[in-house]
Amino acid sequence: MTEFEKFDADGNGVLDSAEYQKLELELNLEDHRMKIADENAKRDQQRSMIWFALGGMLLYPFSIVATAWAGIDQATESLESIAGIYFVSVSALVASFFGFTNIGKK
């Protein structure tokens, strides 16, 4: 059964107005379902990104300690030099996520 035959209820090969309205309703519902699925996927992706950023923010100090303990002085100095910028950037990312999420709810 083709898509056309599915909506051609009387089987005359022509879509009358009632059949066309049913087709339009089906297409609108499918479009609405796709939008909802896209919005859910977007929220899931944003949530994953924030968890990844928070994980990196928590593990960053341990990477400095680990490189110092391993005796990799140049890596330790590099990590220490960008630590301030890294924490400010990740904090801004997380704060903007929570801020825009709460603004969207109102």
Secondary structure by P-SEA (a helix, b strand, c coil): ccccccccccccccccaaaaaaaaaaaaaaaaaaaaaaaaaaaaaaaaaaaaaaaaaaaaaaaaaaaaaacaaaaaaaaaaaaaaaaaaaaaaaaaaaaaaaaaac
